[in-house]
Amino acid sequence: MMGRMAARSTWKGYLKISLVNIPIKVFPATDAGATLSFNQLHAECQTRIQQKRWCPTCEKEVPNTDIVKGYEFEKGRYVVMGEEDIEKVRVESTRVINLEKFTDDTEIDPIYLERPYYLAPDGPVAREAFAVIREGMKGKAGIGKVALYGREYLIKVQPREKGLIMYTLRHASEIRSMDAIEELADVPAQVKPAEVALARQVMGTFEGELDFAAYKDEYQEGLREIIDAKVAGREVVAQEVEAPPKVVNLMEALRKSLDSISATRKKTAPATATVEKAAAPRKRARA
């Protein structure tokens, strides 16, 4: 039986809080390989398409060794940036994640969250200090910056299980105001309390503990079924997807929802409950 493949770190440096510096490694928290990917093929012969780097001036393909980075500072004019130029950018965040501010972990609006990473201690010496900081941060989030993939990100760090989790954050300038959505301008601020109460009643019937593992990407599963069928030489017939009916009367739709839920639960009620209810009157009759 094969063991799990060890995760590879994408960044090494230090986690800094005031005068405390802890050697750490950063690991992606998500698995890009879990999603199906497609290659581009030539339809005529099904050969995989090659992406060539072509210079239209010299009319020839350019090898990677002859390609440099250029920034267009005016239309058609570029300044070339070599690796030695990029390495001259020595801001603290290229090697140190300095947590400069702490807040309650619920204070940050989820709209700012971008991508998650796991933090782990780098080496045996760092483990104890790492664990102390993790425990000390319970219920808190530290805000700082890190340089990743050629840019500096605002980040938040908070405890998670045995380690720490770091989220890259969007900057305020990247968040579009909801005022820009014209369709929201005429949404009523005041609604009928009776309709709200009934809507809450319907939602309440679906309340329960959330288990993310129970949710699967059905679209990806459908794609996989079609791929497997085509590999096996079988055809798959697409199922018809019915458009949901338009809601004409909200109260009527909510009441029908409750009736439907009630009827479904009666059908799936345990058989023992039915037996007990049926047996009760007979006992009283004999008494």
BELWO-V210467 format. One record per residue. N is the residue number from 1. SS is DSSP state (H for helix, E for strand, - for the rest). BURIAL is b if it has 16 or more other ideal C-beta (glycine too) atoms within 10 Angstrom, else e. Layout:
# BELWO-V210467
((N;SS;BURIAL) (N;SS;BURIAL))
This chain:
# BELWO-V210467
((1;-;e) (2;-;e) (3;-;e) (4;-;e) (5;-;e) (6;-;e) (7;-;e) (8;-;e) (9;E;b) (10;E;e) (11;E;b) (12;E;e) (13;E;b) (14;E;b) (15;E;b) (16;E;b) (17;E;b) (18;-;e) (19;-;e) (20;E;e) (21;E;e) (22;E;b) (23;E;e) (24;E;b) (25;E;b) (26;E;b) (27;E;b) (28;E;e) (29;-;e) (30;-;e) (31;-;e) (32;H;e) (33;H;e) (34;H;e) (35;-;e) (36;-;e) (37;-;e) (38;-;e) (39;-;e) (40;-;e) (41;E;e) (42;-;e) (43;-;e) (44;-;e) (45;-;e) (46;-;e) (47;-;e) (48;E;e) (49;-;e) (50;-;e) (51;-;e) (52;-;e) (53;-;e) (54;E;e) (55;E;e) (56;-;e) (57;-;e) (58;-;e) (59;-;e) (60;E;e) (61;E;e) (62;-;e) (63;-;e) (64;H;e) (65;H;e) (66;H;e) (67;-;e) (68;-;e) (69;E;e) (70;E;e) (71;E;e) (72;E;e) (73;E;e) (74;E;e) (75;-;e) (76;-;e) (77;E;e) (78;E;e) (79;E;e) (80;E;e) (81;E;e) (82;-;e) (83;H;e) (84;H;e) (85;H;e) (86;H;e) (87;-;e) (88;-;e) (89;-;e) (90;-;e) (91;-;e) (92;H;b) (93;H;b) (94;H;e) (95;-;e) (96;E;b) (97;E;b) (98;E;b) (99;-;b) (100;-;e) (101;E;e) (102;E;b) (103;E;e) (104;E;e) (105;-;b) (106;-;e) (107;-;e) (108;-;b) (109;-;e) (110;H;e) (111;H;e) (112;H;b) (113;E;e) (114;E;e) (115;E;e) (116;E;e) (117;E;b) (118;E;b) (119;E;b) (120;E;b) (121;E;b) (122;-;b) (123;-;e) (124;H;e) (125;H;e) (126;H;b) (127;H;e) (128;H;e) (129;H;b) (130;H;b) (131;H;e) (132;H;e) (133;H;b) (134;H;b) (135;H;e) (136;H;e) (137;-;b) (138;-;e) (139;-;e) (140;E;b) (141;E;b) (142;E;b) (143;E;b) (144;E;b) (145;E;b) (146;E;b) (147;E;b) (148;E;b) (149;-;e) (150;-;e) (151;E;e) (152;E;e) (153;E;b) (154;E;b) (155;E;b) (156;E;b) (157;E;b) (158;E;b) (159;E;b) (160;E;e) (161;-;e) (162;-;e) (163;E;b) (164;E;b) (165;E;b) (166;E;b) (167;E;b) (168;E;b) (169;E;b) (170;-;e) (171;-;e) (172;H;e) (173;H;e) (174;H;e) (175;-;e) (176;-;e) (177;-;e) (178;H;e) (179;H;e) (180;H;e) (181;-;e) (182;H;e) (183;H;e) (184;H;e) (185;-;e) (186;-;e) (187;-;e) (188;-;e) (189;-;e) (190;-;e) (191;-;e) (192;-;e) (193;H;e) (194;H;e) (195;H;e) (196;H;e) (197;H;e) (198;H;b) (199;H;b) (200;H;e) (201;H;e) (202;H;b) (203;H;e) (204;H;e) (205;-;e) (206;-;e) (207;-;e) (208;-;e) (209;-;e) (210;-;e) (211;-;e) (212;H;e) (213;H;e) (214;H;e) (215;-;e) (216;-;e) (217;-;e) (218;H;e) (219;H;e) (220;H;e) (221;H;e) (222;H;e) (223;H;e) (224;H;e) (225;H;e) (226;H;e) (227;H;e) (228;H;e) (229;H;e) (230;H;e) (231;H;e) (232;-;e) (233;-;e) (234;-;e) (235;-;e) (236;-;e) (237;-;e) (238;-;e) (239;-;e) (240;-;e) (241;-;e) (242;-;e) (243;-;e) (244;-;e) (245;-;e) (246;-;e) (247;-;e) (248;-;e) (249;-;e) (250;H;e) (251;H;e) (252;H;e) (253;H;e) (254;H;b) (255;H;e) (256;H;e) (257;H;b) (258;H;e) (259;H;e) (260;H;e) (261;H;e) (262;H;e) (263;H;e) (264;H;e) (265;H;e) (266;H;e) (267;H;e) (268;-;e) (269;-;e) (270;-;e) (271;H;e) (272;H;e) (273;H;e) (274;H;e) (275;H;e) (276;H;e) (277;H;e) (278;H;e) (279;H;e) (280;H;e) (281;H;e) (282;H;e) (283;H;e) (284;H;e) (285;H;e) (286;H;e) (287;-;e))
